[in-house]
Amino acid sequence: MNHRYRRVLLSTLLALVVGGGLRAVPRLPVPDRVAPALPEVLRTLEPSDVQLHGWLGARLDASMAHRLLVVDTAPLLAGFQHKPGAHPWIGEHVGKWLHAATLAWVYTGDAALKRKLDGVVHELLAAQEPDGYLGTYVKGKRFGLYEDAGWDVWSHNYNLLGLLAYYRYTGHEPALAACRRMGDLLIATFPAQRSINAAGEHRGMAATCVLEPMVQLYRLTGEARYLEFARYLRTADDEPGGPGIVRTLLERKDVSHTANAKAYEMLSNLVGLCEYARTTGDQRVLSAVLQAWVDIVARRLYLTGSTSTHEHFGTDHELPNGSEANVGETCVTVTWIQLNLHLLRLTGESAYADQIERAQYNHLTAAQHPAGADWCYYTPLEGKKQYDQGITCCHSSGPRALALSPTCAFLQGDGVLGVSTFETAQARFTLGDAVVTLAQESGFPREGRARLTVRTDRPARFALRWRVPDWAAPLRIDGRAYGPGWAELPAREWRDGDRVELAYTLGGAVAPGEYTNYARTAFTWGPFVLAADSVRNAKLAPLHELRVEPDRLPVPAPEGGPSLQFVAQARGPWDDVPRDLRLQPFADSGAAGETYRIWFRTDR
């Protein structure tokens, strides 16, 4: 047991005394054998060291209890056990479930979920062939060496991600051995038999995204052949017919003109490039990823924190609202959150955490049915939500982003403890031999006040930092106002029971529309984008005929009860005076099949 592990184990035992509502025995992840060449500016906490108790925490709990714990995994395994699978990419689902369920188990400590995890891993490993193959294609039609096999590497990518996550938190050596065999088979196949670009759809991007788990496999094992294969994947990017992601982004700075602009696969590659840059120190690669981020935020991002129409990055500011445009594929929303989390860790810049928050409270949870079981494949900003009970990529992806939510909430830098959530929440940190728990009691999402209490087994010196998004500014601590970015209290010695009182802006606001939504207005409340539905507004004119008064900001509905409900003002075509327009978060709208709308014409 190395020194770091002994220290963390000691801190775990100490946390029993000061940890409050956190789980007493957090799972200690298996440490990497290879240190990153680009050390993280901010480090995420393990899911077991965080508890979210507020609005987002309830959505996370619902996903675990009503989706991950109860989903029938037999169809997810069937394609491996009885080849060929039901469709070419059926193999992606079990790996996605393993990733999400592992994080959820570490977060909750739920014994039933752990039993289910163990069973699925056992059955999946039993399906691996002696040469390492763990896919759903029959012999002679594998790895893109033949037609109609363009999703085989893609499925191995998700098996690697899921099994590596499981190994990291359980130490289950057979899972790591299975990953080694998959990695070795990929190395033996590409490029010896064919370029990997020919093994994946969308200009090879469905195959080259295996960069992410191959880099993880290298860091976990320290075995150089996996890094060399990662370097091959980088060179394959620039091969004739390859996606050319890094080169194109550096030259054109435009994701819509990169490869074939397929959003999910490209974002998956960008996540892998972040892992590669972190491991190798390749600044050129990181620069390309940052160019993609700037372009997406400036030209291709919905107010609700997602991107893509018809599953692609569209032309500049092409952001239609209706269902006919296949708006905001959930897989894209999830991978966008993952990308921002990587960039937050690598740079420490609050802008990436702001984007995570926007997506979490809007497009991600809007795609999730509030009950937690079902998901939308696409989630339009007006019309109806089409929740799907089948096996879709988005059903499998959505819970992964929710399971990552605890790791986004608190952050740790050198001598700095960071709070990136406004929820009532707790987090446990290790500082040398001290264990520090930050317990935040917050009025969010109804009142802009919070109290942070420090619990520690011994005095500890650190700085405290809070993220201040635009909507919460100014944030006030001890009479001092902080604008958007990070608000920081300088390092000092903190003792058990020390408290900090916070006040931040929380209220209604308007978002003026541009381009597609020119001369329209949307309403927000804190990080929530609000929507009006046809049921709560049945006595008004049809939603598309209403004109809102942008000077009348939304306020909480007096009869709102436990749910979040708001009132703004709108006029129908024959109204002489404005009438109450009932609003609620976009994430809570459309659950019963009713129509809803975010953008409204202004009464001007």
N, C-alpha and C positions, 0 to 999 in steps of 0.2 A: 504494500500500500504506500503510494508516494505521499510526499509532504502535503500537497494540496488536498489530497483525499482525506488524510488524517485530520487536517484543519476543518474541512467541511463537515466531516463526521462529528467532530467535537462541537462545532457550531450547531449541528442538528440537535444534539442532546441538550445543549444550552437553550435552544429555541423552545424546548418543551416548557420551560419556565416562563418565557416572555412572549411566546408566539401568539397568544390570544386565540382567535378563531381559525388560524391556519392549521393545516394538517401537521401532526406531531412528527411524522417520519417522512420527509420528502425523499423522492427517489433521486439518488445521486447519479448523474449521467456518466457513462464511460468517457473518460477524457480523451481528447485527440492526442495522438503521438507526435503530430507535426504542428508546430506553432505557426500562426499566420504571418506572412511577410508584411501585411498591412494590419497592424493591431487595431482593434475596434476602438473608436472614440467613446462609444457608449455600448455597454453590454446589456443584453436582456436577462431577465431572471428566469429561472425554471418555473414551469407552470405550478408546481407544488408549493412554491414560495409566494404565490399570489392568490388572493380571493377577491372576486368582483361581486358586489352585492346589489348593484343598482339595475338600471334598465338593460344595459348590455349584458350584465351578468345573468339576468333572467333569460335572455335569448340564448346565451351559451348553455345554461342549464337545460333549457327545453331541447336544444339540439342533442345534448348528451342522452337525456332520458327518453326522448321520443323518436330519435333517429338512430344514433350510433349504437345504443344499447339494444334496440329491438329489430334493427334491419335484418332481413333474411340474407345471410351471407352465402347460402348454398348456390344461388345463381351467379354470384361473383366468383365462385370457385369452379363452377361447372365446366367452363371452357378450358381450364387447365387439366381437369380430370378426364374429360371426354372431348378430345380435339376432333374437328376444329370448333372454335367457339361460335356462339350465336351470331356475332358480327365481328368485323375485323379488329375493333378496338375494345372488345369486351374485357380484355386483360388489364385495362387501366384501373378498373373499379376496386379490386381488392387491395391494391397498393395504396390507393387514396384513402380507403376506409382504415387501413392499418395505421397510416400516418395520423389521421384525425383521431381515431380511437385511442392510440397510444398517448397522444397529448392530453386527451380528455381523461384518461385513466390517471395519468400523473397529476392532473389538476384535482381530480375528485377523490382518488384513492378507492374508487368503486370496485369491490371484489367481483361482482357479477360481470362487469365489463372486462376485468382482467382475465377471468375464465374464458370469456368469449374470444378475447385476443389470443390467448394461448392456443385455443382450439383451432382458430383460423390459421395461425402460423404453422401449427403442426400439419394441417391438411395441405397448405400451400407448399411447404417444403417437401412433403411426400410426393408432390407432382413434379418436382424438378428431375430432369433427366441426367444421366451420368456425365454428359458433356457440359452440363451447366445450364442447358436451355430451360427456361421457365416462362413459356409463352403458351399461346392458344392455337398455334398454326400446326398443321400436319407436316411431317417430314417431307422435304422436297419443295416446300413452299414457305420458306422462312427468311426473316431478316431482309426482306426487300431484294433478295437475290432472284426472286421470281415476281411475276405480276401479282397484284392484289395482296401484297404483303407489306404495305407501307406503314403499318401501325405496330409492327412487331417490336422494334427497338423502343418505340413509345411505351408499350406495355411493360417492357423490362425496366424502363426508366422509373415507372411508378412502383414496380415491385422493389426495386432498389431503394427508393425513397422510403417506402413503408417499412421494409425490413430493417433498414439502417436506423430508423427512428425507434423501432421496437428493440433492437439490439442496444442502442445507446442507453435506454432506460431500464433494461432488464439484464444486460450482460449475457444474453442467451447466445452462446457460441455457435450453435447450428445456424442461427439466422445470419451471422456474419460470414460463416463458411459458405452459405448459399449465395451471398452477395459476391464473395470472392469468385465463386465459380461462374456466376453471371458475368462479372467483369472480365474474367479470363477468356470466356467464350467470345465476348465482344472484341477483345484485343486480337484473338485468333482469326476473327472474321473480317475485320476492317483495319486497314485497307487491303489486306492480302487478297481477298476474294472480290471486293468491290468497294467503291467509295461509299462512305456512310451517307452521303447526300442522296444516293439512289435508294436508300433503305427507309426513307421517310417522306411523307407527303409534304406539300407546301414548300417546295424548293429545298427539301431536306430538313426543314426546321423541326419536323416531328421526330426526327432521329437525333439531330445534334443537341437537342435539349438534354440528352443523357449526360452532358457535361456536368450538370449539378451533382448528381449522385456519385459520379466517378471521382470528382474532386473530394467529396465527403469521404468516399472509400479510401482515398489516398491519405487523408488526414487521420482517419481512424486507425489505419494499419501501418502507415509509414512506408508502404511498399511502392517503390519508385515506378513500377510498370504502370500503375494507375495514373500517375501524374503524366507519364509519357503519352498515354492514350489521350488524356485531356489536352495535351499540347497538339496531338494529331487532330483532335476535333477542332481546335482553333485554326490550324492550317487548312482543314477541309472547308472552313467557312469561305475562304477565298478561291477555292477551286472553280474552274468553269462550270456553270450550272449550279453552283452552291448559293447559299442565301446571301453571302457577302454582308452580313449584318454590321460588323465593326467598321469595315471600310466605308460602306454607304452612309452610315450614321455620321462618321467623321467628315465625310465630304458633303453630303446633302442635308444633314441635320433634320431628317424628315422620315418618320416611320411609315408614312403612307407610300413612300417610294423606296422602301427597303424590302427586299425579297418580294413576296406577293402580298405584303401588308396584312397577313393573317395574324390577328391580334393575340390570340391565346398562345399559339406556338411561338410567336416572336417574344412575348413577355416571358415565356418559360425559358427561352434562350438567354434573355437578359438577366434573369435570376441566376442562371448558371454562370454567366460572365461575371456577376458579382462574386460568386464563390471562387471563381478562378482568379480574379483580381486580388481578393483577400489572401489567397493562398500563395500566389506567385509574386505579388507586388506589381503587376502589369498595369501601369497607369494609363496606357493607351486604351486598354479595354474598358477601364472605369470611365474614361472620358467619353467613350462612345455611349455607354449606358446613360450617363448624365445628359448627353445630347438628346437621347430618346425621351427621357423624363421631361426635359424642358419643352420639347415639341408637343408631347401629349398634354401637358398641363395648359399650355398656351393655346392649342388649336383643336384638341380632340377629346376634351374631358367634359362630361356632363356635370351640371350643378350637383348632381346626386353622387358624384364620386366614382363613376365608372366610365368606360369608353367602349367603342366598337359599335358599328352598325353592320348587319349582315355578317357578323363575326370578323370583320376587317376594320382596319383603321381607314376612315373615310377621308375625303378631301378636306382642306382647311375649313374649320368651323361648320362642317356638315354634321349636325346633331339633331336629326329628326326625333320627334317625341313618340310617335304612334307605334303600335304593334306590328304594322306592316314593314317596319324597318329593322325588325329583330334587334331591338335596342339592348345594349349592356348585357352580353352573354355572361352568365354567372361565373363561368370559368375564367373569363377575362377579369372580372372584378376581384376574384380571389388572387389571381397571379399579380395583379396591380398592387394589392395590399402586400403581398410577399416582397415584391420589388422595393416598395417604399420602406419596408422593415429592414431590408438589407442595406439600403442607402442611409437610413437613420443610424444604423450601427456603425457603418463605415465612416460617416462624416460628422455625426452628432448634430446635424442641422434640423431644427424644429419643423421646417417646411414639410419634411417627409412624414413626420408624425401627424401633422395637420391633415395630410391626404389620407392617411390611414383612418383617422377619426371620421372624416367626411364619408368615406366609403362604408365604414362599419355602421354608422348610424343611419345610413340612407340606402345606397343601392344593394349592399350585401344583405342587410336584414329585411329590405323590401322584397328581396327574392325568396326569403325564408317565410313560410307560413308561420304566423305568430305561435301556433301550437307546437311548432318545432319539427314536424315530421316531413313535410313536403317542401319542394323548392320549385321555383320558376327557372326555365331554361333561359328565357329572355324576360326582361322586366321593363315594360314601356313606362314613359312618364305620363301617359294618358291612355285611357281605354280600360282594359281588364287584365288582370293577372291570370296567367294560365299555369296553375300549379300542376305538377306532373307527379304521378305516383310510380312511374316506371324506373328502369335503370338507365339513367342518363349521366353524361359526364358532369353536368352541373349538380345533380343530386349528390354525386360523390365528391365534388370539389367544395361546395359551400361549407359543409361542416369543418373542412380543414382550416378555412380562414377564421371561423368562430373559435376553433380550438386554439388558434394562435393568439386570440385576444388577450389572455392574461400576460403573455410575453411582451405585449405592446404597451402595457399600462404603467410599468415602472422600469427605470433604467439605472445603470450604475456606471460611473466613470471613475477615474482616478481621484479618490477623495471626495466624490460627489455622488449623492443619491438623488435621483430624478423622479418626479411624478408627472406622468403624461396622461392621466385620466382625471375626470371630474366626478367619477362615480364614487359612491361610498365603497371603500376598498381597503385591503391590507396587503402589505408586502414585507417579506423578511430578507434582510441583507446580511452578508458576512463581511466584516471589516477587521482584518487581522484576526485576533482572538475574540473580538466582540461580535455579538449578534444583535442587530438592530431591526426592530419592527416599526414600520410606519403605518399608523392606523388613521385613515381619512374618513371623517364623518361629513357628508356633503348634503346640501339641499338640492343638488342637481337631480332631476332636470326641472325643478320648480322654483328654486331659489338660488341666487348667486352667492352663497356663503358656504364655507367649509372650515373645518378644524382638523389640523394634523397633530396627532399625538405621537411622541417618540417613546418607544418601549425598548429598553436595553438592559442587559445584565451587568453592564459596567459602563462608566463614562467613555464616550467615543467622540473623536473629532472628525467632522466632515462638513461639507457644504451641502445645502439643500437647494434644489432647483425645480421650478415648476414650468411646464409648457403653457404659453399664453397664445392661443389661436386668436385670429382677428375678432371672432364673435365674442370672446371673453374679455377683451381689452377695454379699459384698463383693469388689470388685476392689482389689488392693493394688499400689501403686507405691512403691518406696523405703520400705516399712514403713508407709505411710499407707493406710488403708482408705477406699474410696469406696462409697457406696450407689447405688441406682438413679438414673439420669439421665446426666449427663456428668461424667467425671473429667478434670480439667484440670491440666496442669503450666504454671505461669505463663511468660510470654514470657521467653526468654533467647537468647543467641547459641549456635547449634548449629554444630558442626564435623563434617567428614566422619569417619564411623566412630563417632560418639557412639551409645550404646545405652541403651535403657530396658528393664528386666526387669519383666514383669507376672505376677501370679498372680491367678486368678479362680476362682470356684466353678464346678465342672462335675461334676454327679453326678445320681443318680436322685432323683426327687421324685414325689409324688402330686398329682393334681388332683381334689379332691372335686367330685362332680356336683351340679348344682342343677336345679330345674324339670324339664325332660324327663328328665334323668339323675339325679334325686334318689335318694339311697342307692346311688349307683354311684361308681366310682373309675376314673380313667384314670392311666396312668403316663407320665412324661416323663423325658428325659435332655437336660439343657441346653435348647436350643430345640426339640428333637425331641419330638413326641407319638408314643408307642409303640403298636404294635398286636400282637396275637397272631393267628396264622393256624392253620388246621386241619391243615396238613401238618406243621409243626414240633411241633405239640401233639397228634398223632394218638393217642397213648397215654392222653390225658386224656379226661375227659367232653366232650361237645359244648361248644363255646365258650360258648353262651348259658346252660349249666347251671353254669358255674364261678363260684366266689366267691373273690375275691382277698383277701389280707391286707394292708390299707393301711399297716400299720406296718412291713412288710418292703419296703424300697425296692428298685427294680431295680438290679442290678449287672451289669457286663460279663460275658458268658458266657466262661468260660475257654477254650473251643474256638472262639471267634468267628471267628478268622482275620481276613482283610482287611475283611470286611463288619461292619457294626455289629449286634451281637446282644447281648441282655441276658436276665437271668433274674429273675423275681419269683416269688412264692409264691401258689398257688391250690389250692382243694379242689373236687373234684367232689361230687355228692350222697352218695356212699358212702365218701368218703375220711376216715379218722380223723386223718391227719396231712397237712400241706400238701405239695404236690408242685411241682416246678419248672415254671413257666410261661415258655415261650420267647417273647421279644419282639424286635421290630425296629422301625425307624422306619416310621411310617404311609406315608411316601413310598416305601419299599422293599417294602411288602406288596402282595400280590395280583397280582404281575406274571405269574404262571403260571396265573391263573384260580382260585386257591384262595380260600376264604372267610376273612375276617379280622374282627377286632372291636377297638374301642378302649375302650369303656366296659364295666365288669364290676360285678356286684353285690359288695358287701363281705361279708366273713365275720364278720358281727356280728349 
